Amino acid sequence: MRSALLALVVALSAPTARHVSLVLDWTPNPDHVGFYYARAHGLFAKQGLDVAIHAPSDPSSPLKLVAAGKADLAVSYEQELFFAGAKKLPVVAVAAVVPRPLNSIMAIESGIRSARDLKGKTIGITGVPSDYAALDTALGSAGLARKDVKVVSVGYNLLPALLAHRVDAVLGVYRNVEGIELEQRGLRPTVIPLDRAGVPSYDELVLVASSTRLRSDAGYAAAVGRFVQAFMLGTADARRDPSGSLELLRKVTGSKPSFLARATPATLALLRGAGCMSSAEWQRFGVWMRARKLLGSDVSTATVMTTRFLPSSCRGA
């Protein structure tokens, strides 16, 4: 009886975990392994957090939900943070989820091995402005211009267009997704990540918080700090446990097992340094966006990202 009463007292005196809602950028996939690993292995719980992870019903909504206070955190893209900054949306990146570009130029034609080989070729893009900016930069880095290639807008049917040989190369595909899908078809694709084609390096995916709440709500700011710490530990542990990561992802994603078996280790290799961000790199990328007219005016790096929640060992100058 006494032990039961003691257990009840301990349970009643234990602090209640703070609920934190996280909205992903897309459906669950290996890019998000750090979040799921941290939750499954109790790393969030150790930080006093009860984390709910949601896929967005509308991929354009995560930043808006955080800005409106309808979600605590979200996953988005570095480019989108600059666009949000230009619109004065009160959101800020607090950690890198995927700390390097995934977006790539891809070809399956044997004669294409570099951006220089794109001369005279047909290139498929989705048609969004950032595609043209990245393509012009890649061509320029190889001594070419847009007049040296034929550009075709195929929407989001990039891989089908490439496989049907409607185009010779595509831009807008990910090395850890479409690159693997092509390999699984027995092909040997040429994959040129954008940062190897003249585009300044950037963080493909970032963790986003409300800048308004960070200033006005100390409890929220503390929870964000604890979340970032647990996420970084979860990602590091996941990288050391590829088989456990694969088993976990099989439970939370709808991807084919054969794809996950290849995509998981490939993605884990790209997550080295996850969490860390460099304000200097962000500034260079913002300058590139302005120069390529993706931004109508300069956006201060300090308004779209912060390293305050990152360990001193990984805060880029």
Backbone bond lengths (Angstrom), bond angles and torsions (degrees), N, CA, C in turn:
res aa  C-N    CA-C-N  psi(-1)  N-CA   C-N-CA  omega(-1)  CA-C   N-CA-C  phi
1 M - - - 1.463 - - 1.526 110.64 -
2 R 1.361 114.09 -45.77 1.456 118.91 -178.98 1.527 111.32 -62.65
3 S 1.363 116.50 -41.76 1.465 120.31 -179.58 1.524 110.86 -65.92
4 A 1.337 116.50 -35.61 1.462 119.93 178.87 1.521 110.41 -66.54
5 L 1.348 117.09 -41.38 1.455 120.37 177.99 1.516 111.41 -64.48
6 L 1.347 116.06 -39.77 1.466 120.76 178.98 1.531 110.62 -62.64
7 A 1.326 116.38 -42.47 1.463 120.70 179.06 1.521 110.74 -62.93
8 L 1.347 115.94 -38.86 1.460 120.07 179.89 1.524 110.71 -66.28
9 V 1.355 115.96 -41.54 1.464 119.74 178.81 1.518 110.79 -62.42
10 V 1.330 115.86 -43.76 1.470 120.08 179.49 1.527 110.62 -62.10
11 A 1.337 115.79 -43.09 1.459 120.04 -179.21 1.524 111.07 -63.76
12 L 1.346 116.47 -41.76 1.460 120.10 -178.75 1.517 112.27 -70.37
13 S 1.349 116.62 -29.81 1.463 120.14 -178.12 1.521 112.55 -86.01
14 A 1.350 117.54 -12.89 1.467 120.15 -179.20 1.525 109.83 -68.17
15 P 1.352 117.10 136.65 1.465 119.82 -179.76 1.523 111.07 -64.56
16 T 1.324 115.59 141.70 1.467 120.83 178.46 1.522 109.59 -75.32
17 A 1.326 116.21 132.96 1.462 120.29 179.10 1.530 109.72 -64.63
18 R 1.302 115.68 139.94 1.465 120.28 178.12 1.524 109.18 -80.10
19 H 1.322 116.14 128.58 1.468 120.65 178.30 1.516 109.72 -76.81
20 V 1.327 116.72 132.33 1.459 122.48 177.84 1.521 108.16 -129.81
21 S 1.321 116.04 126.70 1.469 120.91 178.07 1.526 109.54 -101.31
22 L 1.335 115.12 130.99 1.455 122.06 178.39 1.522 108.99 -120.42
23 V 1.328 117.24 125.15 1.460 122.28 176.27 1.527 108.11 -103.93
24 L 1.314 116.11 124.27 1.462 121.19 179.80 1.525 110.64 -76.28
25 D 1.313 115.46 170.59 1.462 121.05 176.53 1.525 111.45 -81.71
26 W 1.336 115.80 -22.57 1.470 121.74 -172.93 1.510 106.60 -159.24
27 T 1.312 117.18 -171.99 1.459 119.79 176.56 1.532 109.94 -64.75
28 P 1.323 119.09 154.99 1.467 121.35 -178.69 1.521 112.06 -55.79
29 N 1.314 115.97 135.33 1.461 122.06 179.62 1.525 109.45 -155.34
30 P 1.319 119.34 176.89 1.470 120.32 -175.86 1.525 115.21 -57.24
31 D 1.335 118.57 -23.37 1.468 119.65 176.65 1.523 111.42 -58.84
32 H 1.329 117.07 -26.69 1.465 122.56 -173.47 1.524 112.85 -97.82
33 V 1.305 117.85 11.53 1.463 120.89 -172.22 1.522 112.52 -57.64
34 G 1.330 118.25 -34.43 1.461 120.78 -178.64 1.515 112.98 -60.56
35 F 1.332 116.67 -38.20 1.462 120.74 179.18 1.523 110.84 -67.62
36 Y 1.323 115.73 -48.20 1.460 119.40 -176.91 1.524 111.71 -68.83
37 Y 1.326 116.53 -35.95 1.473 119.34 179.31 1.530 109.74 -67.64
38 A 1.330 116.78 -42.42 1.464 120.22 179.44 1.523 111.34 -62.84
39 R 1.329 116.71 -38.64 1.467 119.70 179.56 1.518 111.22 -71.79
40 A 1.330 116.52 -45.85 1.462 120.02 -176.78 1.520 112.75 -65.34
41 H 1.312 117.46 -30.23 1.463 121.34 -176.54 1.527 113.20 -102.13
42 G 1.324 115.98 15.90 1.466 120.22 171.59 1.513 116.00 75.09
43 L 1.322 118.02 13.73 1.466 119.52 -178.32 1.529 111.76 -72.32
44 F 1.319 116.96 -36.26 1.464 119.39 174.00 1.527 110.19 -67.81
45 A 1.325 115.60 -42.56 1.467 119.57 -179.21 1.526 111.00 -60.58
46 K 1.317 117.60 -38.71 1.467 120.75 178.32 1.518 111.89 -63.59
47 Q 1.324 116.02 -23.46 1.464 120.69 177.37 1.529 111.79 -92.54
48 G 1.330 115.79 8.90 1.461 119.72 179.03 1.512 113.84 74.23
49 L 1.337 116.02 29.79 1.460 120.57 -177.38 1.523 111.12 -120.09
50 D 1.302 114.99 138.61 1.464 122.83 173.00 1.521 106.09 -111.20
51 V 1.326 116.44 103.66 1.463 121.14 -169.15 1.520 111.58 -101.72
52 A 1.326 115.84 126.31 1.464 122.83 173.80 1.525 107.76 -107.87
53 I 1.330 116.58 128.14 1.460 122.13 -177.40 1.532 108.53 -110.57
54 H 1.322 116.14 126.71 1.461 121.02 -177.12 1.530 110.57 -125.01
55 A 1.321 116.34 141.41 1.460 121.17 168.47 1.519 107.34 -84.36
56 P 1.321 118.82 142.83 1.467 119.99 -177.04 1.526 111.82 -75.88
57 S 1.323 116.35 142.46 1.464 119.65 173.73 1.526 109.64 -73.78
58 D 1.332 115.70 -26.01 1.459 122.92 177.88 1.531 107.30 -132.86
59 P 1.337 119.20 114.90 1.468 121.09 -177.21 1.525 114.50 -58.86
60 S 1.334 118.00 -16.90 1.459 119.99 178.80 1.528 112.57 -88.33
61 S 1.326 117.15 -1.18 1.465 120.17 -171.64 1.527 116.68 -92.16
62 P 1.353 122.12 -22.94 1.465 119.84 -172.70 1.527 115.20 -52.37
63 L 1.326 118.89 -47.08 1.462 120.38 -179.52 1.531 111.11 -63.87
64 K 1.315 116.12 -39.72 1.466 119.90 -179.64 1.529 110.72 -65.01
65 L 1.324 116.42 -38.20 1.465 120.32 179.88 1.525 111.43 -64.73
66 V 1.335 116.54 -41.91 1.463 120.15 178.09 1.528 110.31 -67.23
67 A 1.323 117.11 -43.90 1.463 121.36 -179.89 1.525 111.38 -60.18
68 A 1.346 116.20 -35.14 1.467 120.78 -178.54 1.523 112.83 -87.05
69 G 1.326 117.45 -0.91 1.456 120.52 -179.28 1.510 114.00 76.46
70 K 1.339 117.38 14.87 1.465 121.15 -179.87 1.528 112.31 -91.11
71 A 1.307 116.95 -7.93 1.464 123.49 172.36 1.515 106.53 -143.77
72 D 1.323 116.40 147.33 1.467 119.59 -177.86 1.523 111.99 -79.10
73 L 1.328 115.59 -40.79 1.458 121.30 -176.85 1.522 109.21 -142.38
74 A 1.330 115.74 160.63 1.454 120.11 177.38 1.518 109.64 -149.53
75 V 1.320 114.61 163.23 1.460 121.44 173.19 1.518 107.59 -107.44
76 S 1.324 116.61 130.98 1.458 120.52 179.60 1.527 108.81 -146.76
77 Y 1.315 115.77 -165.81 1.463 122.72 -174.53 1.526 109.93 -113.33
78 E 1.337 116.41 148.12 1.460 119.12 -179.70 1.525 111.39 -55.85
79 Q 1.330 117.54 -44.08 1.460 120.33 177.88 1.524 111.72 -54.37
80 E 1.338 115.84 -42.91 1.456 119.95 -176.99 1.521 111.95 -65.41
81 L 1.329 117.26 -28.97 1.462 119.58 177.02 1.526 110.58 -67.53
82 F 1.325 116.86 -38.93 1.469 119.35 176.85 1.524 110.62 -66.83
83 F 1.326 116.83 -41.62 1.468 119.31 176.70 1.530 110.33 -61.55
84 A 1.330 116.03 -41.27 1.457 120.39 178.51 1.527 110.81 -64.74
85 G 1.334 115.99 -39.15 1.457 119.54 178.00 1.510 112.19 -62.47
86 A 1.331 116.44 -38.46 1.465 120.47 178.24 1.529 111.21 -64.58
87 K 1.346 116.26 -28.77 1.465 121.26 179.76 1.521 112.41 -93.26
88 K 1.359 116.65 4.20 1.470 122.69 -179.74 1.531 112.32 62.60
89 L 1.325 116.98 28.92 1.456 120.45 176.10 1.532 108.18 -74.14
90 P 1.330 119.27 129.78 1.470 121.57 -173.46 1.532 113.62 -79.51
91 V 1.321 116.14 68.18 1.465 121.74 177.51 1.525 108.55 -131.97
92 V 1.332 115.44 152.88 1.455 120.05 -177.22 1.521 109.43 -148.73
93 A 1.331 117.03 140.00 1.464 121.62 176.91 1.514 109.39 -76.90
94 V 1.328 117.04 133.98 1.465 120.96 -178.25 1.523 112.74 -116.58
95 A 1.332 117.81 -11.04 1.470 121.21 178.17 1.528 108.41 -165.87
96 A 1.321 115.19 153.82 1.466 120.26 175.80 1.524 108.92 -89.44
97 V 1.318 116.70 128.58 1.467 121.42 176.35 1.528 109.74 -87.44
98 V 1.320 116.62 -48.75 1.468 122.60 171.52 1.527 105.94 -120.51
99 P 1.333 118.16 105.27 1.463 121.68 -167.56 1.517 116.57 -83.58
100 R 1.323 116.94 24.56 1.469 120.16 177.98 1.525 109.06 -158.19
101 P 1.324 118.08 160.30 1.462 119.62 -179.00 1.527 112.89 -64.94
102 L 1.319 115.50 138.00 1.463 122.64 171.09 1.524 109.93 -103.77
103 N 1.319 116.01 -32.57 1.468 121.61 -178.83 1.528 109.68 -58.30
104 S 1.321 115.78 134.03 1.460 120.28 -171.74 1.520 112.21 -144.36
105 I 1.322 114.59 162.31 1.458 122.56 165.52 1.517 106.04 -92.15
106 M 1.319 116.77 134.03 1.458 119.68 -175.00 1.527 110.25 -135.78
107 A 1.332 115.43 141.37 1.470 121.33 178.29 1.514 109.25 -143.86
108 I 1.330 116.09 153.42 1.464 120.50 175.29 1.525 110.71 -118.25
109 E 1.336 116.17 -1.89 1.457 120.25 176.82 1.525 108.92 -77.01
110 S 1.310 116.67 131.43 1.459 121.04 -173.98 1.522 113.17 -61.96
111 G 1.329 117.38 -23.85 1.462 119.73 -177.22 1.512 114.51 -81.12
112 I 1.320 117.61 -3.59 1.465 120.67 -179.79 1.523 109.20 -107.41
113 R 1.322 116.12 112.54 1.458 121.94 179.89 1.524 111.99 -125.04
114 S 1.332 116.26 -12.43 1.461 120.69 179.76 1.514 109.02 -153.21
115 A 1.322 116.68 171.95 1.454 120.85 179.26 1.529 111.26 -61.54
116 R 1.301 117.13 -31.37 1.468 120.77 179.41 1.525 111.30 -62.23
117 D 1.344 116.38 -29.99 1.465 120.63 -178.38 1.524 112.95 -75.89
118 L 1.334 117.46 -2.59 1.463 120.83 179.72 1.524 112.10 -77.88
119 K 1.315 118.33 -9.63 1.463 121.23 -178.57 1.532 110.24 -57.30
120 G 1.324 115.22 127.35 1.460 121.41 179.52 1.514 114.23 79.05
121 K 1.327 117.96 3.25 1.463 121.58 -177.53 1.525 111.36 -97.11
122 T 1.318 115.04 164.70 1.456 122.25 175.98 1.522 108.85 -99.33
123 I 1.324 116.03 128.11 1.457 121.14 -175.20 1.522 109.50 -119.00
124 G 1.324 116.55 126.49 1.451 121.85 178.75 1.517 111.14 -93.05
125 I 1.328 116.71 135.55 1.457 122.46 176.31 1.526 108.64 -134.61
126 T 1.333 116.58 166.95 1.468 119.34 177.53 1.515 110.94 -74.17
127 G 1.318 116.59 -30.33 1.457 120.56 -179.75 1.511 114.24 107.35
128 V 1.348 118.60 -1.93 1.465 120.13 177.76 1.526 108.60 -75.13
129 P 1.350 118.43 153.65 1.465 121.29 -175.69 1.528 114.54 -55.64
130 S 1.336 116.85 -35.67 1.468 118.86 -178.34 1.524 111.76 -65.52
131 D 1.339 117.53 -26.35 1.467 120.07 176.84 1.524 110.50 -63.56
132 Y 1.325 115.75 -45.80 1.460 119.88 -179.92 1.529 110.79 -63.81
133 A 1.331 116.33 -39.66 1.465 120.17 179.93 1.520 110.69 -63.88
134 A 1.336 116.75 -44.94 1.464 120.65 -179.85 1.524 110.73 -67.04
135 L 1.329 116.33 -41.56 1.464 119.84 -179.32 1.524 110.93 -64.05
136 D 1.335 117.37 -45.96 1.461 120.31 179.59 1.525 111.23 -60.58
137 T 1.333 116.52 -38.09 1.462 120.37 178.47 1.523 110.88 -66.80
138 A 1.327 116.41 -44.58 1.467 120.62 -179.58 1.526 110.80 -63.47
139 L 1.315 115.93 -43.94 1.463 119.04 178.67 1.519 111.05 -64.31
140 G 1.326 115.69 -42.74 1.454 119.60 179.81 1.514 112.52 -62.57
141 S 1.333 116.86 -36.11 1.465 119.85 179.21 1.524 111.48 -67.37
142 A 1.333 116.88 -19.96 1.467 121.81 179.05 1.521 111.91 -102.55
143 G 1.347 116.24 10.37 1.457 119.80 179.39 1.510 113.88 77.01
144 L 1.335 116.69 20.76 1.458 121.26 -179.18 1.528 110.14 -115.99
145 A 1.307 116.36 171.31 1.456 122.48 175.62 1.521 108.31 -135.08
146 R 1.328 116.61 169.99 1.461 119.92 -176.56 1.530 112.27 -60.89
147 K 1.327 116.86 -28.57 1.464 120.06 178.95 1.527 112.28 -67.14
148 D 1.348 116.29 -14.95 1.469 120.23 -178.91 1.523 112.59 -85.73
149 V 1.336 117.18 -4.58 1.460 121.00 -179.79 1.519 109.08 -134.27
150 K 1.317 115.93 168.59 1.460 121.01 172.47 1.521 108.16 -108.76
151 V 1.320 117.17 123.08 1.464 122.03 -178.08 1.523 109.58 -103.18
152 V 1.330 115.86 129.48 1.462 121.97 -179.78 1.521 109.02 -124.07
153 S 1.322 117.11 127.01 1.456 121.41 175.74 1.527 109.14 -85.87
154 V 1.328 116.67 117.09 1.469 120.90 -177.61 1.529 111.45 -116.09
155 G 1.344 116.85 12.97 1.454 119.24 -177.28 1.520 110.20 65.50
156 Y 1.315 115.57 -139.08 1.473 118.60 -179.25 1.530 111.67 -99.37
157 N 1.330 116.40 20.85 1.467 121.15 175.91 1.534 110.05 -96.20
158 L 1.312 115.30 45.05 1.465 119.93 -174.80 1.520 112.31 -64.98
159 L 1.330 116.47 -51.58 1.460 119.13 -177.24 1.529 111.88 -65.66
160 P 1.334 119.58 -44.76 1.465 119.07 176.45 1.529 112.57 -58.04
161 A 1.325 116.45 -39.56 1.469 119.59 179.70 1.520 110.95 -64.70
162 L 1.325 116.31 -38.09 1.463 120.51 179.73 1.523 110.68 -69.88
163 L 1.318 116.72 -44.46 1.466 120.70 -178.42 1.526 111.96 -67.84
164 A 1.338 116.36 -29.75 1.465 120.19 179.39 1.527 111.58 -85.54
165 H 1.336 115.70 1.23 1.474 122.10 179.88 1.525 112.42 61.25
166 R 1.334 115.69 26.96 1.462 119.87 171.42 1.520 110.31 -72.60
167 V 1.320 115.69 -25.72 1.459 121.99 176.96 1.521 108.18 -134.28
168 D 1.329 116.08 159.02 1.470 120.82 179.59 1.521 112.36 -90.07
169 A 1.331 116.29 -24.58 1.462 121.60 -179.57 1.524 108.08 -154.09
170 V 1.314 116.04 161.76 1.468 120.65 177.46 1.523 109.31 -133.84
171 L 1.314 115.32 154.55 1.463 122.95 173.82 1.516 107.01 -127.86
172 G 1.346 116.09 133.19 1.456 119.71 -178.26 1.516 112.61 119.38
173 V 1.337 116.08 11.00 1.458 121.75 179.00 1.528 109.30 -110.01
174 Y 1.335 115.82 157.13 1.464 120.94 -174.76 1.523 111.16 -102.72
175 R 1.303 114.72 138.43 1.466 119.05 -177.58 1.528 112.42 -65.64
176 N 1.341 118.57 -28.72 1.458 120.57 -179.04 1.532 112.62 -95.10
177 V 1.340 116.37 8.45 1.474 120.45 176.58 1.527 109.08 -124.42
178 E 1.340 115.96 -80.03 1.461 119.04 -178.03 1.530 112.26 -63.96
179 G 1.334 116.66 -33.14 1.464 118.98 177.07 1.513 111.92 -59.14
180 I 1.330 116.16 -40.57 1.459 121.20 179.16 1.523 110.67 -73.99
181 E 1.331 116.86 -38.65 1.465 119.66 178.42 1.529 110.84 -60.23
182 L 1.319 116.68 -38.67 1.474 120.04 178.06 1.525 110.79 -67.50
183 E 1.318 116.91 -41.52 1.463 120.15 178.60 1.519 110.88 -62.72
184 Q 1.328 116.59 -36.75 1.461 119.91 -179.73 1.523 112.33 -70.90
185 R 1.320 115.93 -15.19 1.459 120.34 173.64 1.526 111.14 -88.45
186 G 1.319 116.56 5.31 1.454 121.20 179.03 1.514 113.92 84.76
187 L 1.348 116.42 13.33 1.466 120.73 -179.68 1.531 110.10 -96.42
188 R 1.316 114.47 163.77 1.462 120.45 177.14 1.526 108.45 -121.45
189 P 1.319 116.99 82.21 1.463 119.51 -174.25 1.527 113.11 -71.01
190 T 1.316 114.60 148.24 1.460 120.61 166.58 1.516 106.35 -85.89
191 V 1.319 116.44 124.63 1.465 121.43 -177.72 1.530 108.26 -121.21
192 I 1.321 116.10 120.24 1.465 121.24 -179.04 1.531 108.09 -120.97
193 P 1.344 117.87 95.59 1.470 119.51 176.36 1.527 110.26 -57.79
194 L 1.320 116.88 147.69 1.455 120.76 -172.99 1.523 113.53 -60.13
195 D 1.333 117.33 -31.74 1.465 118.17 179.94 1.523 112.05 -74.58
196 R 1.324 116.84 -7.59 1.467 120.02 173.09 1.527 110.33 -101.36
197 A 1.320 115.18 9.25 1.464 120.36 -179.52 1.529 110.80 -125.87
198 G 1.313 116.04 24.38 1.461 119.79 174.63 1.510 116.46 99.12
199 V 1.334 118.54 -14.74 1.459 121.27 177.86 1.527 108.64 -77.54
200 P 1.340 118.97 133.08 1.472 119.69 178.54 1.522 111.20 -56.56
201 S 1.319 116.34 144.22 1.464 119.89 -179.54 1.526 110.02 -61.88
202 Y 1.310 115.59 148.49 1.466 120.65 179.89 1.522 108.85 -151.52
203 D 1.326 115.48 167.64 1.457 121.61 177.04 1.524 108.11 -89.23
204 E 1.324 116.96 116.01 1.474 119.65 -176.51 1.521 111.56 -59.94
205 L 1.332 116.11 -48.45 1.462 120.40 178.88 1.523 110.13 -125.52
206 V 1.323 115.60 143.19 1.464 120.37 -179.35 1.524 110.26 -134.77
207 L 1.324 114.97 156.40 1.459 122.18 175.02 1.519 107.64 -91.77
208 V 1.325 116.19 130.22 1.464 121.44 -171.09 1.525 111.01 -119.58
209 A 1.341 115.64 137.29 1.460 122.66 177.34 1.524 109.31 -123.86
210 S 1.318 115.89 170.93 1.461 121.85 177.25 1.518 109.42 -83.51
211 S 1.319 117.72 120.14 1.462 120.48 178.92 1.530 111.20 -68.49
212 T 1.328 116.58 -31.75 1.461 120.25 178.00 1.521 110.74 -65.18
213 R 1.315 117.43 -47.18 1.464 121.14 -178.71 1.522 111.75 -69.95
214 L 1.329 117.38 -31.78 1.464 118.91 176.75 1.520 111.29 -62.35
215 R 1.333 116.42 -33.42 1.470 119.96 -179.94 1.522 112.40 -80.92
216 S 1.334 116.71 -32.88 1.462 119.13 -169.95 1.526 114.84 -103.97
217 D 1.318 117.57 -15.95 1.470 121.05 -172.64 1.534 109.56 -126.83
218 A 1.321 116.07 100.98 1.461 120.88 -177.64 1.523 111.68 -63.74
219 G 1.337 116.62 -34.67 1.456 120.01 179.40 1.517 111.43 -65.95
220 Y 1.315 116.09 -41.01 1.474 121.18 177.31 1.523 110.21 -63.77
221 A 1.325 117.24 -46.30 1.463 121.25 -179.82 1.524 110.79 -59.96
222 A 1.336 116.89 -41.25 1.465 120.27 179.25 1.524 110.51 -65.41
223 A 1.334 116.62 -39.62 1.471 120.46 179.10 1.524 110.60 -65.49
224 V 1.324 117.65 -39.49 1.468 120.84 177.71 1.523 109.78 -61.91
225 G 1.320 116.91 -42.87 1.460 120.10 178.62 1.518 112.03 -61.43
226 R 1.334 116.83 -43.07 1.464 120.38 179.59 1.526 110.32 -68.14
227 F 1.334 116.53 -36.86 1.465 120.55 178.46 1.521 109.98 -62.36
228 V 1.322 117.42 -47.62 1.459 121.28 -178.51 1.525 110.23 -60.23
229 Q 1.320 116.54 -42.25 1.464 120.32 179.71 1.523 111.07 -61.16
230 A 1.330 116.87 -46.68 1.465 120.75 -179.53 1.525 111.12 -66.64
231 F 1.325 117.17 -40.07 1.466 120.98 178.78 1.526 111.03 -61.49
232 M 1.326 116.99 -44.18 1.462 119.78 -179.36 1.525 111.12 -64.97
233 L 1.319 116.67 -39.57 1.469 120.27 176.74 1.527 110.00 -65.54
234 G 1.332 116.01 -41.09 1.458 120.36 -179.70 1.510 111.99 -62.99
235 T 1.330 116.80 -41.05 1.455 120.05 178.75 1.518 111.39 -66.61
236 A 1.329 116.17 -44.02 1.468 120.08 179.40 1.528 110.44 -61.87
237 D 1.338 116.80 -42.23 1.472 120.09 179.16 1.525 110.62 -66.99
238 A 1.331 116.86 -38.94 1.461 120.28 179.53 1.524 110.96 -62.47
239 R 1.318 116.66 -38.18 1.468 120.15 -179.92 1.527 110.93 -65.68
240 R 1.336 116.31 -29.62 1.467 120.12 178.46 1.524 112.61 -84.44
241 D 1.323 115.98 -6.49 1.463 120.80 -175.88 1.531 110.19 -132.67
242 P 1.332 118.12 66.14 1.468 119.90 -176.33 1.522 113.86 -60.66
243 S 1.327 117.70 -37.34 1.465 119.00 -179.58 1.522 110.81 -69.06
244 G 1.335 116.78 -40.45 1.460 119.95 176.99 1.513 111.91 -66.57
245 S 1.329 116.41 -36.55 1.462 120.78 177.57 1.518 110.61 -64.39
246 L 1.315 116.50 -43.05 1.459 120.70 179.04 1.523 110.84 -62.90
247 E 1.315 117.22 -44.31 1.463 121.13 179.56 1.526 110.70 -61.06
248 L 1.330 116.99 -40.31 1.459 121.43 179.81 1.527 111.23 -67.67
249 L 1.329 116.75 -44.46 1.461 120.48 -178.63 1.523 111.86 -65.17
250 R 1.310 117.51 -32.23 1.465 120.22 177.40 1.523 111.36 -60.88
251 K 1.338 117.13 -26.06 1.459 121.43 -178.37 1.523 112.59 -84.01
252 V 1.336 117.59 -22.88 1.458 119.03 -172.00 1.533 113.99 -114.24
253 T 1.322 117.43 -9.41 1.462 119.29 -179.80 1.524 110.52 -113.42
254 G 1.317 114.92 163.00 1.455 120.05 176.75 1.512 112.25 -102.16
255 S 1.315 117.42 12.36 1.459 121.51 -177.90 1.526 111.57 -71.62
256 K 1.323 115.90 154.19 1.453 120.48 177.18 1.525 110.14 -64.58
257 P 1.326 117.63 139.74 1.469 120.74 179.88 1.527 112.96 -54.89
258 S 1.336 117.00 -38.08 1.460 119.90 -178.50 1.526 111.00 -66.20
259 F 1.333 116.60 -36.55 1.464 120.44 177.66 1.519 110.28 -69.72
260 L 1.336 117.07 -47.07 1.459 120.67 -179.76 1.523 111.82 -58.91
261 A 1.320 116.24 -37.07 1.468 120.23 -178.66 1.519 111.74 -61.17
262 R 1.337 116.83 -29.36 1.466 120.83 178.17 1.526 111.53 -94.49
263 A 1.328 116.07 -39.93 1.462 120.21 -174.73 1.526 112.84 -71.06
264 T 1.322 117.21 -32.98 1.467 119.52 -176.78 1.525 112.20 -63.82
265 P 1.346 119.88 -55.88 1.472 118.04 178.56 1.525 112.83 -63.06
266 A 1.344 117.09 -34.32 1.466 119.86 178.90 1.525 110.59 -64.11
267 T 1.326 116.58 -39.34 1.463 120.49 179.49 1.521 111.44 -73.12
268 L 1.320 116.99 -41.58 1.465 119.90 178.87 1.525 111.16 -56.47
269 A 1.325 116.29 -36.86 1.468 119.79 179.30 1.525 111.42 -65.60
270 L 1.328 116.53 -26.89 1.462 120.89 -178.96 1.522 112.41 -86.68
271 L 1.319 117.69 -6.97 1.458 121.45 -176.59 1.525 113.03 -94.44
272 R 1.308 117.22 9.62 1.470 119.83 175.24 1.530 108.63 -59.84
273 G 1.314 115.68 127.30 1.463 119.79 -178.76 1.512 114.31 82.88
274 A 1.334 117.54 11.45 1.468 120.20 179.74 1.522 110.05 -57.09
275 G 1.299 115.90 141.75 1.460 122.45 -175.80 1.510 109.88 104.59
276 C 1.332 115.77 -52.57 1.458 121.15 -174.56 1.528 111.83 -64.33
277 M 1.322 114.81 141.44 1.464 121.64 174.96 1.520 109.04 -135.05
278 S 1.313 115.77 151.01 1.455 122.17 177.75 1.523 109.59 -115.22
279 S 1.321 116.91 118.41 1.459 119.37 178.94 1.525 111.09 -65.31
280 A 1.343 116.94 -30.27 1.466 120.13 178.05 1.523 110.57 -66.75
281 E 1.345 116.60 -41.60 1.464 119.68 177.73 1.523 110.68 -66.19
282 W 1.312 117.39 -40.46 1.459 120.43 177.46 1.531 110.30 -61.56
283 Q 1.307 116.34 -40.33 1.456 119.14 179.64 1.527 110.80 -64.07
284 R 1.346 116.47 -43.19 1.465 119.74 178.89 1.527 110.94 -61.79
285 F 1.331 116.00 -40.38 1.458 119.22 -179.53 1.530 110.50 -67.86
286 G 1.320 116.92 -39.48 1.453 120.38 177.49 1.525 111.99 -63.26
287 V 1.328 116.40 -39.35 1.467 120.46 176.70 1.527 110.10 -63.37
288 W 1.338 116.16 -40.68 1.475 120.03 177.64 1.523 110.74 -62.55
289 M 1.328 117.52 -44.36 1.460 120.74 178.96 1.532 110.89 -60.48
290 R 1.312 116.53 -41.01 1.475 120.28 178.84 1.524 109.79 -66.24
291 A 1.327 117.42 -43.47 1.463 120.84 -178.44 1.525 111.27 -64.64
292 R 1.336 116.69 -32.15 1.459 121.00 -179.96 1.523 112.49 -90.75
293 K 1.348 114.58 11.17 1.472 121.66 175.48 1.531 113.61 62.95
294 L 1.323 116.02 24.72 1.460 119.39 171.56 1.526 110.07 -78.24
295 L 1.317 115.90 -22.90 1.460 122.69 176.07 1.519 108.36 -119.11
296 G 1.319 116.86 138.42 1.452 120.06 179.87 1.509 113.49 -81.69
297 S 1.339 116.48 -16.94 1.463 121.25 178.99 1.524 108.08 -151.75
298 D 1.310 116.09 166.72 1.459 120.12 179.66 1.528 110.05 -67.92
299 V 1.326 115.77 140.01 1.462 122.16 175.71 1.526 107.40 -118.08
300 S 1.314 116.95 121.67 1.461 121.04 -178.39 1.519 110.99 -64.52
301 T 1.325 115.99 130.74 1.466 120.25 178.67 1.522 111.15 -57.43
302 A 1.328 116.42 -35.65 1.466 120.61 -177.18 1.512 113.07 -64.13
303 T 1.328 117.49 -19.57 1.468 120.04 -179.56 1.515 112.71 -89.41
304 V 1.343 118.07 -11.70 1.462 119.55 -175.12 1.527 113.43 -118.72
305 M 1.329 118.59 -9.23 1.460 120.90 176.84 1.523 109.93 -151.29
306 T 1.317 115.39 153.46 1.455 121.30 176.05 1.514 109.80 -143.32
307 T 1.330 116.33 143.57 1.466 120.88 177.53 1.531 111.24 -105.32
308 R 1.326 117.54 13.12 1.468 121.14 -174.54 1.522 113.20 -62.08
309 F 1.338 117.55 -25.32 1.462 120.26 -177.43 1.536 112.61 -97.15
310 L 1.311 116.97 1.70 1.463 121.20 -177.25 1.519 110.92 -96.57
311 P 1.343 117.27 149.19 1.462 119.23 176.45 1.520 110.92 -62.22
312 S 1.304 117.21 149.77 1.464 121.41 -176.39 1.524 111.56 -59.56
313 S 1.329 116.91 -26.00 1.472 120.68 -177.45 1.528 113.06 -68.19
314 C 1.336 117.49 -17.13 1.464 118.05 -176.63 1.513 113.44 -126.50
315 R 1.304 117.66 17.20 1.461 120.59 177.29 1.520 108.42 -85.15
316 G 1.321 116.84 107.90 1.462 120.28 177.72 1.510 110.64 -70.31
317 A 1.324 115.85 143.17 1.470 119.78 -179.32 1.516 110.63 -69.32
